[in-house]
Amino acid sequence: MKWKTQERRVAKDDRRAIGRMLLDHLRFLQSVINGVTDPVLVIGTDMRVKLINQAARDFPAARIKDGKFSENSHCYRVLFGAEQSCDKAGRQCPLMEVLETGKAVSVSQSITMKTGEIRQYEVFASPLLGDNDTLLGVIEILRDVTELNLAAEVLKKSHDELEHRVEERTLELKKVNDTLRLEIDERRWAEDQLLQACEQAELVYSVIPSAIFTVDLDRKITSWNKKAEKITGYTEAEVLGQPCSIFALEPCTVKGCGVYSENVKKPILNRICEVRTKDGQVRIISKNADVLRDADGKIIGGVESFGDITEQQNIDRQLRTERDKFRGILSALDHGMHILNRDYEIEYQNDILRRTFGDKIGEKCYEVYKQREEPCEVCRMHAAIESNEIQRTEEIMSDHRHYEQSYVPFVDVDGKTKVLILLRDVTEEKMYRAETMRAGQLASIGELAAGVAHEINNPINGIINYAQVLLDDSSQEQAESEAGNLAQREMLDRIIKEGERIAYIVRNLLFFARQREEEAEVVGVGAIINDSLSLIKHQLQKDGVNIRTDIPEDLPNIKVHPQQLQQVFLNLFSNARYALNQRYPGRDPGKKLEIRCRAVQGQGGAMVRTEITDYGDGIPQELLTQIFEPFFSSKKPGEGTGLGLSISAGLVKDFRGQLRVESELGEHTTLIVDLPAYEG
């Protein structure tokens, strides 16, 4: 936040400096116009008087109390004491004509004095332009022509009488005099207009806060104002008649400013370039330029205005440097960043979150994070603002990933309290922790299963052995009843078969629980499926699941870790069992699980495909792309971790295979496992 404080301090100092400079200019302007004997008014485009001279304050018709006027006073109230503008009162309005034409105008006005006397005034109005030729208002000068008009009328009457008396004898002389008088009047009026325009131009030229200079067609400086002198250090006397390259760091002959080029659009606005001051400093300026034309439209020179933006550029460079450092730190830490206001709107986001969520500037946080239509019940952002303390949490967002969130309150440059949110994706970390925990659990279960299997294996072998002894003895002895001997042999055969089945299950359980570090093995997929079914087949039969298998004997072998692939199939069988029990709580003919294997040709070569189809409720289409994501589960709370399919997909991928799903809601779900055929 240090750079923001510095920025506010610099902006405040700049405003003070500009204010002092404007105050000095206004004082100078006031002193200049006070020396003008005719009333002078500076009127804004809103018809409000901005500035008047002493002659205007002493004007007999002015409605000014105690020689003072309000800056909100309208010109028609000051001059005429009227409550509506001139154009609405049926009078010519110089301001409106200047606004319409953009040129200086002259208007005759009849003004009633405080004494009730009506005087005739000629009002000269010239436009007052600001930066980029923006019309700021007009400068009006009032000149009393009452006596002049009366004298003209008297002169006209006398002249008419004389002309009537000597009309025949002095007709030619009269015409000459009339023509001469007209020419003199027109020339005098033109000279007055030109003088007034020059005075107004000089006035504006001196008070404008930008550096301004003009050049002729040879690029030699023809005018130079005080602001240009202040920025460059060159006085007007030092630069007049000199080429503009006297202070330009890159003269027109090198790159060309383009003011006289037909290929450069005019006016030239906000071009950044460098100048060299009189004492050798290099300053950065922002300049505007255009050509000057005479009354016939012919180019007679150029005009340029510029402002010193060196400090601003340095500050911007420092801010960019600090910003880039901050962004670099966040990127290195892999933290996304949002800035929120009290209205839940995202005002800023860095590139990490732009890649994650897209461009979300102006959107609500609860829409982006949770896809909600209203704010969250527990709002960490408002909690951080109210407590003025950092709030931390961990949540799943709309992209179904886990994020660590830190809400940091701060006061922005606009004076409003906002919250900086740092987001870190911890989905992979949680998955690794969960896999580690699951691996530990499996290891513990494996150890327990191994212990239980060993405890069962010894007595079951004893049962099988004793049953075999009894069976051997019964075959040697002659029984009294041949039928009784047959029933005993069948019972012993059944004991031996069931014992061997239990021993087979125990061997598979030991194999599954055994920690294996050896290389992948070349096996048949049918053997692994049968071993996996032997561990869960009893549960499937208990739930009334009808199992159908179609596993050809001539399938190509595969090279995998048998224990890991067995884990994949066990997970898929378990999910199928869950789906079937959800649709059919009891026994039903439609409660079917089908397992099919076949050889197919994939993009990378021959593949062995295993399709496991359950006829349960199916999966909605919108969830098909999410079921392989870590921690996603469609099961009821407490019935699934959301890791089974994610881990299974990872194991199949390690075998250079693919696990995918096809489902029709309300009909069936098929998990397809494609594994590359072993070609060694």
C-alpha positions as CSV (number, residue, x, y, z in Angstrom):
1,M,0.0,0.0,0.0
2,K,3.0,2.3,0.2
3,W,2.9,3.2,-3.4
4,K,-0.8,4.1,-3.2
5,T,0.0,6.5,-0.3
6,Q,2.8,8.0,-2.3
7,E,0.5,8.4,-5.3
8,R,-2.1,10.2,-3.2
9,R,0.6,12.5,-1.7
10,V,2.0,13.3,-5.2
11,A,-1.5,13.9,-6.6
12,K,-2.3,16.2,-3.6
13,D,1.0,18.2,-4.1
14,D,0.3,18.4,-7.8
15,R,-3.2,19.8,-7.1
16,R,-1.8,22.4,-4.7
17,A,0.9,23.4,-7.2
18,I,-1.7,23.7,-10.0
19,G,-4.0,25.6,-7.7
20,R,-1.2,28.1,-6.8
21,M,-0.3,28.5,-10.4
22,L,-3.9,29.1,-11.5
23,L,-4.3,31.6,-8.6
24,D,-1.2,33.5,-9.9
25,H,-2.6,33.4,-13.4
26,L,-6.0,34.6,-12.3
27,R,-4.5,37.5,-10.3
28,F,-2.3,38.5,-13.3
29,L,-5.3,38.2,-15.6
30,Q,-7.5,40.3,-13.2
31,S,-4.8,43.0,-13.1
32,V,-4.6,43.1,-16.9
33,I,-8.3,43.4,-17.6
34,N,-8.8,45.9,-14.8
35,G,-6.6,48.2,-16.9
36,V,-9.1,48.1,-19.8
37,T,-11.5,51.1,-19.7
38,D,-14.3,49.3,-21.4
39,P,-16.4,46.8,-19.3
40,V,-14.9,43.2,-19.8
41,L,-16.7,40.0,-18.7
42,V,-15.5,36.4,-18.9
43,I,-18.7,34.3,-19.2
44,G,-18.8,30.5,-19.1
45,T,-20.8,28.3,-21.4
46,D,-23.4,28.0,-18.6
47,M,-24.1,31.8,-19.0
48,R,-22.5,32.4,-15.6
49,V,-20.1,35.3,-15.1
50,K,-16.6,33.9,-14.2
51,L,-14.6,37.2,-14.2
52,I,-15.2,40.9,-14.7
53,N,-12.9,44.0,-14.6
54,Q,-13.2,47.1,-12.6
55,A,-14.9,49.0,-15.5
56,A,-17.6,46.3,-15.5
57,R,-18.0,46.6,-11.7
58,D,-18.5,50.4,-12.1
59,F,-20.8,49.9,-15.1
60,P,-23.9,52.1,-14.4
61,A,-26.3,49.3,-15.5
62,A,-24.6,46.5,-13.7
63,R,-26.7,44.7,-11.0
64,I,-23.8,44.3,-8.6
65,K,-24.3,44.8,-4.9
66,D,-21.5,46.9,-3.3
67,G,-19.3,46.3,-6.3
68,K,-19.3,42.6,-5.9
69,F,-20.9,39.8,-7.8
70,S,-21.5,36.1,-7.2
71,E,-19.7,33.5,-9.3
72,N,-23.1,31.9,-9.9
73,S,-24.6,35.1,-11.4
74,H,-25.9,34.8,-14.9
75,C,-24.8,37.4,-17.4
76,Y,-28.3,38.5,-18.2
77,R,-28.9,39.3,-14.5
78,V,-25.7,41.2,-14.2
79,L,-26.2,43.3,-17.4
80,F,-30.0,43.6,-17.6
81,G,-31.4,42.5,-14.3
82,A,-33.5,40.0,-16.2
83,E,-34.7,36.6,-15.0
84,Q,-34.3,34.9,-18.3
85,S,-31.6,34.7,-21.0
86,C,-31.4,37.1,-23.9
87,D,-32.5,34.7,-26.5
88,K,-35.7,33.9,-24.5
89,A,-36.3,37.7,-24.0
90,G,-36.1,38.4,-27.7
91,R,-32.6,39.9,-27.6
92,Q,-29.5,38.8,-29.5
93,C,-27.2,36.7,-27.3
94,P,-23.5,37.0,-28.1
95,L,-22.7,33.8,-26.2
96,M,-25.2,31.7,-28.1
97,E,-23.9,33.0,-31.5
98,V,-20.3,32.2,-30.5
99,L,-21.4,28.7,-29.4
100,E,-23.1,28.2,-32.7
101,T,-20.4,29.6,-35.0
102,G,-17.3,29.2,-32.9
103,K,-16.2,32.7,-34.1
104,A,-16.1,36.2,-32.7
105,V,-19.3,38.2,-33.1
106,S,-20.5,41.8,-32.6
107,V,-24.0,42.5,-31.3
108,S,-25.8,45.8,-30.6
109,Q,-27.7,45.9,-27.3
110,S,-29.9,48.5,-25.7
111,I,-29.2,48.5,-22.0
112,T,-31.3,50.4,-19.4
113,M,-29.2,52.2,-16.8
114,K,-30.1,52.2,-13.1
115,T,-31.3,55.8,-13.7
116,G,-33.8,54.5,-16.3
117,E,-31.8,56.0,-19.2
118,I,-31.4,53.7,-22.2
119,R,-27.9,53.5,-23.7
120,Q,-26.7,51.9,-26.9
121,Y,-23.8,49.4,-26.6
122,E,-21.8,47.4,-29.1
123,V,-21.0,44.0,-27.5
124,F,-17.9,42.3,-28.9
125,A,-17.8,38.5,-28.0
126,S,-14.8,36.3,-28.7
127,P,-14.5,32.5,-27.9
128,L,-12.3,31.4,-25.0
129,L,-10.7,28.1,-25.9
130,G,-9.0,25.6,-23.6
131,D,-7.0,22.4,-24.3
132,N,-7.9,20.5,-27.4
133,D,-9.8,23.6,-28.6
134,T,-12.5,23.0,-26.0
135,L,-14.8,26.1,-25.8
136,L,-14.7,27.3,-22.2
137,G,-16.9,30.4,-22.7
138,V,-16.6,33.9,-24.2
139,I,-14.9,37.2,-23.4
140,E,-17.3,40.1,-23.9
141,I,-16.3,43.8,-24.2
142,L,-19.0,46.5,-24.0
143,R,-18.5,49.8,-25.8
144,D,-20.9,52.7,-25.4
145,V,-21.9,53.9,-28.9
146,T,-24.9,56.1,-27.8
147,E,-23.3,59.5,-28.5
148,L,-21.7,58.1,-31.7
149,N,-25.1,56.9,-32.9
150,L,-26.7,60.3,-32.0
151,A,-23.9,62.1,-33.7
152,A,-24.3,59.9,-36.7
153,E,-28.0,60.6,-36.8
154,V,-27.4,64.4,-36.4
155,L,-24.7,64.3,-39.1
156,K,-27.0,62.3,-41.3
157,K,-29.8,64.9,-40.9
158,S,-27.5,67.8,-41.6
159,H,-26.0,66.0,-44.4
160,D,-29.4,65.3,-45.9
161,E,-30.3,68.9,-45.7
162,L,-27.1,70.0,-47.3
163,E,-27.3,67.3,-49.8
164,H,-30.9,68.4,-50.6
165,R,-29.7,72.1,-51.1
166,V,-26.6,71.3,-53.3
167,E,-27.7,67.9,-54.6
168,E,-27.4,68.8,-58.2
169,R,-24.0,70.6,-57.8
170,T,-22.3,68.2,-55.4
171,L,-23.7,64.8,-56.3
172,E,-20.4,63.4,-57.4
173,L,-18.6,64.8,-54.3
174,K,-21.3,63.3,-52.1
175,K,-20.7,59.8,-53.5
176,V,-17.0,60.1,-53.1
177,N,-17.4,61.2,-49.5
178,D,-19.9,58.5,-48.8
179,T,-17.6,55.9,-50.2
180,L,-14.6,57.2,-48.3
181,R,-16.5,57.4,-45.1
182,L,-17.7,53.8,-45.5
183,E,-14.2,52.6,-46.2
184,I,-12.9,54.4,-43.2
185,D,-15.6,53.1,-40.9
186,E,-15.1,49.6,-42.1
187,R,-11.4,49.8,-41.8
188,R,-11.7,51.3,-38.3
189,W,-14.1,48.6,-37.3
190,A,-11.8,45.9,-38.7
191,E,-8.9,47.4,-36.9
192,D,-10.8,47.5,-33.6
193,Q,-11.9,43.9,-34.1
194,L,-8.4,42.8,-34.9
195,L,-7.0,44.7,-31.9
196,Q,-9.5,43.2,-29.6
197,A,-8.9,39.7,-31.0
198,C,-5.2,40.1,-30.6
199,E,-5.6,41.3,-27.0
200,Q,-7.9,38.4,-26.2
201,A,-5.5,35.9,-27.9
202,E,-2.6,37.4,-25.9
203,L,-4.6,37.2,-22.7
204,V,-5.6,33.6,-23.3
205,Y,-2.1,32.7,-24.5
206,S,-0.6,34.0,-21.3
207,V,-3.0,32.3,-18.8
208,I,-3.3,28.9,-20.4
209,P,-1.5,26.4,-18.0
210,S,0.2,24.5,-20.9
211,A,3.4,25.4,-22.7
212,I,2.6,26.8,-26.2
213,F,4.7,28.0,-29.0
214,T,4.3,28.6,-32.7
215,V,6.7,28.1,-35.7
216,D,6.8,29.3,-39.2
217,L,7.2,27.1,-42.3
218,D,10.9,26.8,-41.6
219,R,10.2,25.5,-38.1
220,K,11.5,28.7,-36.6
221,I,9.9,29.8,-33.3
222,T,7.6,32.8,-33.7
223,S,5.9,32.9,-30.2
224,W,6.7,31.4,-26.8
225,N,4.7,31.6,-23.6
226,K,5.7,31.7,-20.0
227,K,4.9,28.0,-19.3
228,A,7.2,26.9,-22.1
229,E,9.9,29.1,-20.6
230,K,9.3,27.5,-17.2
231,I,9.5,23.9,-18.5
232,T,12.5,24.4,-20.8
233,G,14.4,27.2,-19.1
234,Y,14.6,29.1,-22.4
235,T,13.3,32.7,-22.4
236,E,11.2,34.1,-25.2
237,A,14.2,36.3,-26.3
238,E,16.5,33.2,-26.5
239,V,14.2,31.1,-28.7
240,L,12.4,33.6,-31.0
241,G,13.7,33.1,-34.6
242,Q,15.5,29.9,-33.5
243,P,14.6,26.4,-34.9
244,C,12.5,24.3,-32.6
245,S,15.4,21.8,-32.5
246,I,17.0,24.1,-30.0
247,F,15.2,22.2,-27.2
248,A,13.9,19.1,-29.0
249,L,15.9,16.0,-28.1
250,E,15.1,14.3,-31.4
251,P,14.8,17.1,-34.0
252,C,12.2,17.1,-36.7
253,T,15.0,16.1,-39.2
254,V,15.5,12.8,-37.4
255,K,12.1,11.3,-36.9
256,G,9.8,14.3,-37.8
257,C,7.1,15.7,-35.6
258,G,4.7,15.2,-38.5
259,V,2.9,18.6,-38.2
260,Y,3.7,19.4,-41.8
261,S,3.3,15.8,-43.1
262,E,0.3,14.9,-45.1
263,N,0.6,11.3,-43.9
264,V,0.1,12.3,-40.2
265,K,-3.5,12.9,-39.0
266,K,-4.1,16.3,-37.5
267,P,-4.4,17.4,-34.8
268,I,-1.6,15.4,-33.2
269,L,-2.7,14.5,-29.7
270,N,-0.9,13.2,-26.6
271,R,2.3,12.2,-28.3
272,I,5.0,11.2,-25.8
273,C,8.5,12.5,-26.5
274,E,11.5,14.0,-24.8
275,V,13.0,17.5,-24.7
276,R,16.3,18.9,-23.4
277,T,16.2,21.9,-21.0
278,K,18.6,24.8,-21.1
279,D,20.5,23.2,-18.2
280,G,20.9,19.9,-20.0
281,Q,18.1,17.9,-18.2
282,V,16.0,15.5,-20.3
283,R,12.3,15.9,-19.6
284,I,9.4,13.7,-20.8
285,I,6.5,15.7,-22.3
286,S,3.0,15.0,-23.7
287,K,2.4,17.2,-26.7
288,N,-0.4,18.3,-29.1
289,A,0.3,19.9,-32.4
290,D,-1.6,21.3,-35.4
291,V,-1.0,23.5,-38.5
292,L,-1.9,27.3,-38.6
293,R,-3.8,28.5,-41.6
294,D,-4.6,32.0,-43.0
295,A,-8.0,33.3,-44.0
296,D,-7.7,31.5,-47.3
297,G,-6.9,28.2,-45.7
298,K,-3.2,28.3,-46.7
299,I,-0.8,26.8,-44.2
300,I,1.4,29.5,-42.7
301,G,2.9,27.7,-39.7
302,G,2.4,25.3,-36.8
303,V,1.3,25.5,-33.2
304,E,2.3,23.1,-30.4
305,S,1.4,22.7,-26.8
306,F,3.0,20.4,-24.3
307,G,3.1,19.5,-20.6
308,D,5.9,18.1,-18.5
309,I,4.9,14.5,-17.4
310,T,8.4,13.4,-16.3
311,E,7.4,12.9,-12.6
312,Q,4.2,11.2,-13.6
313,Q,6.1,8.8,-15.9
314,N,8.6,8.1,-13.1
315,I,5.8,7.4,-10.6
316,D,4.0,5.2,-13.2
317,R,7.3,3.3,-13.8
318,Q,7.7,2.8,-10.1
319,L,4.1,1.7,-9.7
320,R,4.5,-0.7,-12.6
321,T,7.7,-2.1,-11.1
322,E,6.1,-2.6,-7.7
323,R,3.0,-4.1,-9.3
324,D,5.1,-6.5,-11.4
325,K,7.0,-7.6,-8.3
326,F,3.7,-8.2,-6.5
327,R,2.4,-10.1,-9.4
328,G,5.6,-12.1,-9.7
329,I,5.4,-13.0,-6.0
330,L,1.8,-14.1,-6.3
331,S,2.5,-16.1,-9.5
332,A,5.5,-17.8,-7.8
333,L,3.3,-18.7,-4.8
334,D,0.6,-19.8,-7.3
335,H,-1.9,-17.5,-5.5
336,G,-4.9,-16.1,-7.3
337,M,-6.1,-12.6,-6.3
338,H,-9.4,-10.8,-6.3
339,I,-10.4,-7.4,-4.9
340,L,-14.0,-7.1,-3.8
341,N,-16.0,-4.1,-2.7
342,R,-18.8,-4.1,-0.2
343,D,-21.3,-4.8,-3.0
344,Y,-19.7,-8.1,-3.7
345,E,-18.3,-6.9,-7.0
346,I,-15.0,-8.1,-8.3
347,E,-12.9,-5.0,-9.1
348,Y,-9.6,-6.7,-10.0
349,Q,-8.3,-10.2,-10.7
350,N,-4.8,-11.4,-11.6
351,D,-3.8,-13.7,-14.5
352,I,-4.1,-16.9,-12.4
353,L,-7.8,-16.4,-11.7
354,R,-8.4,-15.1,-15.2
355,R,-7.2,-18.4,-16.5
356,T,-9.2,-20.3,-13.9
357,F,-12.6,-18.5,-14.0
358,G,-12.3,-16.2,-17.1
359,D,-12.7,-12.5,-17.1
360,K,-15.1,-11.8,-14.1
361,I,-14.5,-8.1,-13.5
362,G,-17.8,-6.5,-12.4
363,E,-19.5,-9.8,-11.5
364,K,-20.6,-10.8,-8.0
365,C,-18.3,-13.1,-6.0
366,Y,-21.1,-15.4,-5.0
367,E,-22.0,-16.0,-8.7
368,V,-18.4,-16.7,-9.7
369,Y,-17.4,-18.8,-6.6
370,K,-20.6,-20.7,-5.8
371,Q,-22.9,-20.1,-8.8
372,R,-25.4,-18.6,-6.4
373,E,-28.1,-16.0,-7.1
374,E,-27.7,-14.3,-3.7
375,P,-24.9,-13.7,-1.1
376,C,-23.7,-16.6,1.0
377,E,-25.2,-17.1,4.5
378,V,-21.8,-16.8,6.1
379,C,-19.9,-14.0,4.2
380,R,-16.2,-14.0,4.9
381,M,-15.7,-10.8,3.1
382,H,-18.1,-8.8,5.3
383,A,-16.7,-10.6,8.4
384,A,-13.2,-9.4,7.5
385,I,-14.4,-5.8,7.0
386,E,-16.4,-5.7,10.2
387,S,-13.7,-7.3,12.4
388,N,-10.8,-5.6,10.5
389,E,-9.0,-9.0,10.7
390,I,-7.9,-11.6,8.2
391,Q,-10.4,-14.4,7.6
392,R,-9.3,-17.8,6.4
393,T,-11.3,-20.7,5.1
394,E,-11.2,-23.6,2.7
395,E,-14.1,-24.3,0.3
396,I,-15.0,-26.0,-2.9
397,M,-15.8,-23.5,-5.7
398,S,-17.8,-23.7,-8.8
399,D,-15.1,-25.5,-10.7
400,H,-15.3,-28.3,-8.1
401,R,-11.8,-27.7,-6.8
402,H,-10.7,-27.0,-3.3
403,Y,-9.2,-23.5,-2.5
404,E,-7.6,-22.1,0.5
405,Q,-9.0,-18.6,0.9
406,S,-7.6,-15.6,2.8
407,Y,-9.7,-12.4,3.1
408,V,-7.6,-9.3,3.9
409,P,-9.4,-6.0,4.6
410,F,-7.8,-2.7,3.4
411,V,-8.7,0.9,2.6
412,D,-8.4,1.6,-1.2
413,V,-7.3,4.9,-2.8
414,D,-11.0,5.9,-3.1
415,G,-11.3,5.8,0.7
416,K,-13.5,2.8,0.7
417,T,-12.8,-0.4,2.7
418,K,-12.5,-3.4,0.4
419,V,-11.1,-6.9,0.7
420,L,-8.2,-8.6,-1.0
421,I,-8.9,-12.3,-1.5
422,L,-5.9,-14.7,-2.0
423,L,-6.9,-18.1,-3.4
424,R,-4.7,-21.2,-3.6
425,D,-5.8,-24.4,-5.3
426,V,-5.1,-27.2,-2.8
427,T,-7.1,-29.9,-4.7
428,E,-4.0,-31.9,-5.6
429,E,-2.6,-31.6,-2.1
430,K,-5.9,-32.9,-0.6
431,M,-6.0,-35.7,-3.1
432,Y,-2.4,-36.7,-2.3
433,R,-3.2,-36.6,1.4
434,A,-6.3,-38.6,0.9
435,E,-4.4,-41.1,-1.3
436,T,-1.7,-41.4,1.4
437,M,-4.4,-41.9,4.1
438,R,-6.2,-44.4,1.9
439,A,-2.9,-46.2,1.2
440,G,-2.3,-46.3,4.9
441,Q,-5.8,-47.6,5.5
442,L,-5.3,-50.3,2.8
443,A,-2.0,-51.2,4.3
444,S,-3.7,-51.6,7.7
445,I,-6.5,-53.5,6.2
446,G,-4.0,-55.7,4.3
447,E,-2.2,-56.5,7.5
448,L,-5.4,-57.3,9.2
449,A,-6.6,-59.4,6.3
450,A,-3.3,-61.2,6.1
451,G,-3.6,-62.0,9.8
452,V,-7.2,-63.1,9.6
453,A,-6.4,-65.1,6.4
454,H,-3.6,-67.0,8.2
455,E,-5.8,-67.7,11.1
456,I,-8.5,-69.1,8.8
457,N,-6.1,-70.9,6.5
458,N,-4.7,-73.3,9.2
459,P,-8.0,-74.7,10.5
460,I,-9.6,-74.8,7.0
461,N,-6.7,-76.9,5.8
462,G,-7.2,-79.2,8.8
463,I,-10.9,-79.5,8.0
464,I,-10.1,-80.4,4.4
465,N,-7.5,-83.0,5.5
466,Y,-9.7,-84.6,8.1
467,A,-12.6,-84.8,5.6
468,Q,-10.2,-86.4,3.0
469,V,-9.2,-89.0,5.7
470,L,-12.8,-89.8,6.4
471,L,-13.5,-90.1,2.7
472,D,-10.6,-92.5,2.2
473,D,-11.6,-94.6,5.2
474,S,-15.2,-94.8,4.0
475,S,-14.1,-96.2,0.7
476,Q,-12.2,-99.1,2.3
477,E,-14.8,-100.1,4.8
478,Q,-17.8,-102.1,3.9
479,A,-20.9,-100.5,5.2
480,E,-24.1,-102.4,6.0
481,S,-26.1,-99.9,4.1
482,E,-24.8,-99.0,0.7
483,A,-27.2,-96.0,0.6
484,G,-26.0,-94.7,3.9
485,N,-22.4,-95.0,2.7
486,L,-23.2,-93.0,-0.5
487,A,-24.8,-90.1,1.5
488,Q,-21.8,-89.9,3.7
489,R,-19.4,-89.7,0.8
490,E,-21.5,-86.9,-0.8
491,M,-21.4,-85.0,2.4
492,L,-17.6,-85.4,2.7
493,D,-17.2,-84.3,-0.9
494,R,-19.2,-81.2,-0.2
495,I,-17.2,-80.4,2.9
496,I,-13.9,-80.7,0.9
497,K,-15.3,-78.5,-2.0
498,E,-16.6,-75.8,0.3
499,G,-13.3,-75.9,2.3
500,E,-11.3,-75.5,-0.9
501,R,-13.5,-72.6,-1.9
502,I,-12.8,-70.9,1.4
503,A,-9.1,-71.6,1.0
504,Y,-9.2,-70.1,-2.5
505,I,-10.8,-66.9,-1.2
506,V,-8.2,-66.8,1.6
507,R,-5.4,-67.1,-1.0
508,N,-6.9,-64.2,-3.0
509,L,-7.2,-62.1,0.1
510,L,-3.6,-62.8,1.0
511,F,-2.6,-61.9,-2.6
512,F,-4.6,-58.6,-2.5
513,A,-3.2,-57.7,0.9
514,R,0.5,-58.5,0.1
515,Q,2.7,-55.5,-0.5
516,R,4.2,-56.0,-3.9
517,E,7.2,-54.0,-5.2
518,E,8.0,-56.2,-8.2
519,E,7.8,-55.2,-11.9
520,A,4.6,-55.4,-13.9
521,E,3.5,-58.9,-14.9
522,V,2.2,-60.4,-18.1
523,V,-1.3,-61.8,-17.2
524,G,-4.7,-62.5,-18.6
525,V,-7.4,-60.0,-17.8
526,G,-9.9,-62.9,-17.2
527,A,-7.8,-64.3,-14.3
528,I,-7.7,-60.9,-12.6
529,I,-11.5,-60.4,-13.1
530,N,-12.1,-63.9,-11.6
531,D,-9.8,-63.2,-8.7
532,S,-11.6,-59.9,-8.0
533,L,-15.1,-61.5,-8.3
534,S,-14.1,-64.1,-5.8
535,L,-13.6,-61.4,-3.2
536,I,-16.9,-59.7,-3.8
537,K,-19.0,-62.4,-5.3
538,H,-20.5,-63.5,-2.0
539,Q,-21.8,-59.9,-1.4
540,L,-23.2,-59.7,-4.9
541,Q,-25.1,-63.0,-4.6
542,K,-26.3,-62.0,-1.1
543,D,-27.8,-58.8,-2.6
544,G,-29.5,-60.9,-5.4
545,V,-27.3,-59.5,-8.2
546,N,-27.3,-61.7,-11.3
547,I,-23.8,-61.9,-12.7
548,R,-23.1,-62.6,-16.4
549,T,-19.6,-62.8,-17.8
550,D,-18.4,-63.1,-21.3
551,I,-14.6,-63.5,-21.2
552,P,-13.1,-65.3,-24.3
553,E,-10.1,-67.6,-23.5
554,D,-8.1,-66.4,-26.6
555,L,-7.8,-62.8,-25.4
556,P,-4.3,-61.2,-25.7
557,N,-2.4,-60.9,-22.5
558,I,-1.8,-57.5,-20.8
559,K,1.2,-56.3,-18.8
560,V,0.1,-54.7,-15.5
561,H,0.5,-54.8,-11.7
562,P,-2.1,-57.5,-11.0
563,Q,-2.8,-56.2,-7.5
564,Q,-3.5,-52.6,-8.7
565,L,-5.7,-53.8,-11.6
566,Q,-7.6,-56.0,-9.1
567,Q,-8.1,-52.9,-7.0
568,V,-9.6,-51.1,-10.0
569,F,-12.0,-53.9,-10.8
570,L,-13.0,-54.3,-7.1
571,N,-13.9,-50.6,-7.1
572,L,-15.9,-50.8,-10.3
573,F,-17.8,-53.9,-9.0
574,S,-18.5,-52.1,-5.7
575,N,-19.9,-49.1,-7.5
576,A,-22.1,-51.3,-9.7
577,R,-23.4,-53.1,-6.6
578,Y,-24.3,-49.8,-5.0
579,A,-26.1,-48.6,-8.1
580,L,-28.1,-51.8,-8.4
581,N,-29.1,-51.7,-4.7
582,Q,-30.3,-48.1,-5.1
583,R,-32.6,-49.1,-7.9
584,Y,-33.6,-52.6,-6.6
585,P,-33.5,-52.8,-2.8
586,G,-34.5,-56.4,-2.9
587,R,-34.2,-59.3,-5.4
588,D,-35.3,-58.6,-9.0
589,P,-34.7,-60.2,-12.4
590,G,-33.5,-56.9,-13.7
591,K,-30.8,-56.6,-11.0
592,K,-28.0,-57.6,-13.5
593,L,-24.3,-57.1,-13.7
594,E,-22.6,-57.9,-17.0
595,I,-18.9,-58.3,-17.6
596,R,-17.6,-58.5,-21.2
597,C,-14.1,-58.7,-22.5
598,R,-12.9,-58.4,-26.1
599,A,-10.0,-57.4,-28.3
600,V,-10.3,-54.1,-30.1
601,Q,-8.0,-51.9,-32.2
602,G,-7.2,-48.5,-30.7
603,Q,-5.2,-45.6,-32.0
604,G,-2.0,-46.9,-30.4
605,G,-2.5,-50.5,-31.4
606,A,-4.3,-53.6,-30.1
607,M,-6.3,-53.2,-26.9
608,V,-8.1,-55.4,-24.5
609,R,-11.4,-53.9,-23.6
610,T,-13.4,-54.8,-20.5
611,E,-17.0,-53.5,-20.2
612,I,-18.7,-53.6,-16.8
613,T,-22.5,-52.8,-17.2
614,D,-24.9,-52.4,-14.3
615,Y,-28.6,-51.8,-14.9
616,G,-29.0,-49.4,-12.1
617,D,-30.4,-45.8,-12.2
618,G,-27.6,-44.4,-14.5
619,I,-25.8,-41.1,-14.2
620,P,-27.1,-37.7,-15.3
621,Q,-25.3,-36.3,-18.4
622,E,-24.2,-33.2,-16.6
623,L,-22.3,-35.3,-14.0
624,L,-20.5,-37.6,-16.5
625,T,-17.5,-35.2,-16.8
626,Q,-17.2,-34.9,-13.0
627,I,-17.2,-38.5,-11.7
628,F,-13.5,-38.9,-12.2
629,E,-12.6,-35.7,-10.3
630,P,-11.1,-36.2,-6.8
631,F,-13.6,-35.9,-3.9
632,F,-16.6,-35.9,-6.2
633,S,-19.3,-38.4,-5.2
634,S,-22.9,-38.9,-6.1
635,K,-23.4,-41.2,-3.1
636,K,-25.1,-40.2,0.1
637,P,-22.9,-38.5,2.8
638,G,-20.8,-41.1,4.6
639,E,-21.2,-43.8,1.8
640,G,-18.3,-42.6,-0.4
641,T,-15.0,-40.7,-0.3
642,G,-15.1,-39.5,-3.9
643,L,-11.7,-41.0,-4.5
644,G,-12.4,-44.5,-5.9
645,L,-12.9,-43.6,-9.6
646,S,-10.3,-40.9,-9.4
647,I,-7.7,-43.4,-8.2
648,S,-8.9,-46.1,-10.6
649,A,-8.6,-43.7,-13.5
650,G,-5.0,-42.8,-12.4
651,L,-4.0,-46.5,-12.1
652,V,-5.4,-47.3,-15.6
653,K,-3.6,-44.3,-17.0
654,D,-0.4,-45.6,-15.4
655,F,-0.9,-48.8,-17.4
656,R,-1.1,-46.6,-20.6
657,G,-4.8,-47.4,-20.8
658,Q,-8.1,-45.4,-20.5
659,L,-11.1,-45.6,-18.2
660,R,-14.3,-43.9,-19.4
661,V,-18.0,-44.1,-18.8
662,E,-21.2,-44.3,-20.8
663,S,-24.6,-44.0,-19.2
664,E,-28.3,-43.6,-19.9
665,L,-30.2,-42.1,-17.0
666,G,-32.7,-44.6,-15.6
667,E,-31.4,-47.5,-17.8
668,H,-27.8,-48.5,-17.3
669,T,-24.1,-47.4,-16.7
670,T,-21.1,-49.0,-18.5
671,L,-17.5,-48.5,-17.3
672,I,-15.1,-49.2,-20.1
673,V,-11.5,-50.2,-19.3
674,D,-9.1,-50.3,-22.3
675,L,-5.6,-51.7,-21.7
676,P,-2.9,-52.2,-24.3
677,A,-2.4,-55.8,-25.4
678,Y,1.1,-57.2,-24.6
679,E,3.0,-57.8,-27.8
680,G,6.3,-59.0,-26.4
